[in-house]
């Protein structure tokens, strides 16, 4: 039976280990969509040459980087699909400065022998705090009241306040539904309980028992969490299964007058459906730190005239401390790729399965010390054959000695 091969596999050249050492020039590492390399430079300067591109697409990346770069650092403002990845001739590792990798075609990268890594676990506190901040703004209408006061509106007395603060709600006793209970979702749940929320969550990928350890309630379908929640907060990664998870159909399953917060990924929400729901009041208010198209352009967005909407510019993750830590970790991952082996030396390679599949099919990236997995198997087989051949004389001698002993015993008796 012929071994299955990955599509177009034979057309892709093998990308070996990253050459390094005194005898070879330092490999090139590029920051694709930024200019500041002050954090990365001290970590990489003894093993790599570091450059920046400040590009918004691969069309803006310098030809030298496309031809020579073995490592790439990137934020979230540039996208690398299959066609973009094919422009890089020598790339071996991409490190996303952040946790989400939906702006990289990780399968295509793996099939080309390019490892993709991220920096998970950082900015958790920042995103969780920002989420709670947005929830409080929606419930207490702080954002709108502050703008009204700043604009000079005369809000004095209960009647004027009632008009300005319409929609303000009490938090205690309301149900917060968290979709996606990863690190950030968990941090939001812990914080929300302090404010008096009943917290429920939906995450089909988690094992049983998480709810009991956190003192929250688990539901087992998207429909249930939408129906039971007064406020929905999205904390799931973006994939082919949840694209526009919040749409016209799922909005109709939400409680009338519910709140919606999205600090995860913009494409989780169908903005046209959200605009309609805000305009007719089915959703009381919404806060989006991420949008379908970024940066947010109010001139072209379907959300531009929507009432009761807070838009922030994909900033929930940011603090000086968090960004510094992320950049340190990303540079460290690039360093491990250069001085170690890919993917074994990587701490957070997200497409290892595709790299291994490509190796098994005979044209993949190098394994330890530059060997292809087929070479390793052949060398092991050769060793076993040699060991067997070397053992044959000893086996024959042992058999001969046994025969002599048996003959002597027969003579003696």
N, C-alpha and C positions, 0 to 999 in steps of 0.2 A: 504494500500500500504506500502511495506517495505521501510524503509529509505535506500538510497544508502550508501554504505560504501567504503572507500578508499581501494585500493588493498593492501593486506597483513596487513591491519590495526590491525586485531585482534592479530597478532603475536608480536606487538610492545608494550612494557610496558609503562604505563603512567609515565611521568617524572614530578614530582611535583615541587613546588617552591623550590628555593635554600634555604636550612636551614642556618640561621645566628643568631647571638646573643651570649650572654655570656655563655649560657648553652650548646652550641655545638661547636665542633672544627671549626676553620676557613676553609671555602671551598678553594679548590685548583684551582688556575688559572694558565695556562701555556702559554708561548710564544712559539709557535710551531716551527717557522723557523727563530729564531734569538737568540742572547745571551745577548744583552744589555737590561736590565730592569730598568735602572736608572731613566727613566722618569715615568714609570708605578708604580714603588714601592711606592713612596710617596703618590700616589693617592689611592692605594689599600691596603696598609699595615695594616690598622686598621680593614679591613673587609675580607681579604683573605690572603692566603699564595701564593706567586708568585714564579714560577719556570720557567726555560727555557729549551728547547729541542735542538735547533739548528739542526732541522731535515730537510731532503729533501724529505722524504716520511713518511707515517705512520709506515712503518717497522722500522724506526729509533727512534720512540717515545717510551720513557720508559713506562714499564708496569704500573707503579704507576699512570702516567698521563692518560693512556687509561682507567684505572679502576676508578680513583677518581676525575679527573678534572671536574668541573662544568662549567668552562669558558675557552675559548681559544682565544688568540690573534694570528693573522697571517698576514704575508706579502703576496707576490704574488709568492713566490718560491716553495710553496708546494700546492698540489692539494688534495681536499677532495671530492671524489665521494661517491656513496651510500655505496659501500663496505668499504671504509675508515671510513665513519661515523659510521657504525655498530660496529666498533672496540671500540668506546668510550661507556662506560657503564653508565656514569652518566652525560654526557655533556648536558647543558641546553642553552648555548649561545656561538656563535662564532662571533667575531668582526674582520672584515677585516681592517687592517691598510691601508686605501686607499679607492677609490671609486668603482673599478671594483670587481665584485663577480663571474666572469665566471670560477674561479678555485674552486668553491664550488657548489655542487649540492643542490641548495636552496630548491627545491621541496622535495627531499628525506629528507633533514634536517627537514623541516616543518612537514612532515609525521611522523618523529620520535620524534616530540616535541622539536626540537632544533631551537631556534631563530637565524637568521643570520642578522648581522648588518654591515654597512659600515661607512665610514667617507666621506660623499659627500662634495663638495665645497672647499676642500683644495687642494693645489698645482695647482690651476687654473692659477695663474700668471706664475708659473714656466713652466708648459707645454705649455702655450701660447707663452711665450718668446722663449722657445726652438724651437717651431714650426717655428716661424718667423726667428730665427737664421738659421734653416735648409733651409728654403725657400731662404733666402739671399745667403747662400752658393751655392745653386743650380743655382741661377740666375747669381751670380757674380763669381762663381767658385773659391771662396776664399780658400776652403779646398785644392783643387788640386794645385793652384798656390803657396800656402804656402809650400806644400810638395815638389814641384819642386824646390823652392828656397832653402829649407832645404837640399835637396839631391844634391845641387851644380850645378843644370842646369843653363847654361848661357842664360838667357832670356834678351836680350838687343836689342832694336830697334823694329819697328813696325812689321816686318815680323816674328821675333822670338816670339813676344808677341801674334800675331795673331794665330800662331801655338799652343802655350801653352794655350791660353784662348779661343779656339774654343768652341762655344756653349754658351758663355756669352751673356746675354740678358738684355734689359731694362725692368724695372718693370712697370713703369707708362703706364697705358692703357691696360695692360694684365688683364685677368679675372681669379680670384681665386675662385675655387669651393670648398665649405666646405660641407662635408657630415656629418651631425649630428651637430645641432646648440644647444648644451647644454651650460653649463657654459663655458667650454673650447673653444668650437666652436665660441661662442659669443665673447670671449676675443680675439681670433685670428682675427675675422672679424673686430673688432674695431682697432686693431693694423695694419692690412693689409691696411685699408683705408688710413692711414697716409702715407704709402709708395706709394700710387697712384693706388692700385689695384681697379678694378671693382669687387665687391664681390657678388657672388651668393651663394645660399645654397639650399640643399635638406634635408628635415626632415619631414617625413609624420606624425609625432606625435605632432607637434606644432600647436597651434591655429592660425587662420588668424590674421594678423596685426603685427606680430613680425618684418617682413621685413620693414614695414613703420617706426616703432619705432627706428630701427637701421640704416635706410637709405641704405639698401642693397636690393637685388632682390631675390625673391623666385622662384624656379622652382619646378615642381610637379612630376617629374619622374627622376629616376636614369639615364636613357638614355639621357635626356636633359642636366643634369649637366655635364656628361662626354663629350658630344659633344660640349658644349659651353665653357669649361674651358681650359685655358692654363696651369693651375696648379691645381692639386687635392690634398686636404688635408683631411685626415680621422680623424673624432672625434666622432665616434659612439661607443656605447658599443657593445660587442660581444654577439650574441644570435643565436638561431637555424635558423633564417631567413637570416642572413648576413654572415654566415661562408664562407670564401673565396669570399667575395664580389667583389674583384678585381681579375679577372681570365682571361683566354684567350679570352672568349666571350666579357666581359666588356672592356678589354683593346682595342679590335678592335673598340669599340664605342668611344674611346677617340680621341682627336685631335692628329694627327701625330706630334711627337716631344714635347708632353706635359711632365710636371714634375709631380712626385708623392711623397707625404710625408705621412708617417704613424707614428703618436705618440700615437695611441690609443691601438689597440690589434693586435698582430702578425698574428693571424689566420684570420684576415680580408683580407689578401693578399695571393694569391696562388704564392708562391715564384718561382716555376718552370715556370709559365707563365710570371712572372716579369723578370726572367733571360732571357727568350727568347726575350722579348720585348726590354730589354736593349741591348742585343747582336745585334739585327737587327736594332736598332735605332728608333723603333716606340715610345718608351719612351726615352726622351732625357737624363734624369737623375732622380735618386730617392734617397730619404733619409728615412731610417727606424730606428726608435728608439726601435722598438719592432719586434720580429721575430717569425716565426712558432715554432721554438724550442729555448728555452733559458736555459742557456746562449748561445750566438751565437758561433758556432764552425766552423771556416773557412775551416777546413780540410774535413768536411762532408757536408757543405752547398752547395746547387745548385747555390748559389750566389757568390761563392768564386772567380770566374774568371771574374765576370761581370764588364764592364767599367761603369764609371759615377755613382758610387754607394757610398753613405755614410752610414755606419753602426755605431750606438751608442748603448751602453749596457743598454737599458731600464733605462735611467737616466734623461729623460726629466722632471720628476716630482721633482727632488731632489734640495733642498736647505736646509741648516741647520735649518732655521726658519720654513719652511713648514713641515719638518719631525718631528720637536719637537711639532708643533701644532697638527699634525695628531695623534701622539702617546698619547698626552694629551687627545684628544677627544675620542680615542679608549678606553683608560683606564677608562675614565668617563662613557662610555657606559656600560662597564663591571660592574662598581660600581653600576650603576642604576639597573642593572639586579639582583645584589645580595641583595640590600637593598629595592628594590621595587618589582614590579610584571611584569612578562613576558607575553605578549609583551607590556602591557599598559605603562610601565615606559620607554620603549626604544624610542629614538628619531629618529632612522633611521633603523628600522627593515624592511628588504627587502623581507621577506617571510611570512609576517603576514597573507596573504590570505590562505596559506597552513596550518598554525597553527590553524586558525579559522575553516577551513574546517575539520580539524582533530577533533577539539573539538565538532563541530556540529554532527559529526558521532559517538560520544559517547566514544572515547578513547583518547582524546587529552590532551594537556598540561593544567595546572591549570589556572583558571581565578582568579580574585581578591580574596585574602585571602585564596587561595588554593582550591576553589570550582571548580568543573567541571561545564560546562555550563548546563548539564542535571540536576545537583543538584540545580542550581539556578532556572531553570524553574520549577522543582518540588516544591521547597520551595515557590516560588511565587504562584503557583497553590494552595498549602496547605493554604497559607495565605488568598487567596481570598475565599476559601471554609469556613475557620474559620470566616472571616469577614461576610460572608453571613449568617452563622448560628447564629452568635451573633446578627445580625440585625433582624432576624425573629420575636422575641418577641416584639421588638419596632414597627415593621410593624403591627403586630396583635393588639397591644394596640392602635395604631393610628387609625386602622380601627374600633375598638370597641368604642373609643371616638367619632368618626365621627357618628356612628350609634346612640349613646346616644343623641348627639346634635340635629340630625335630628328628633328624637322622641320627644324631648322637644319642638322644634319649632312647630311640628305638634299639640301637646297638647295645646300650647299657642294660636295658631290661631284658 
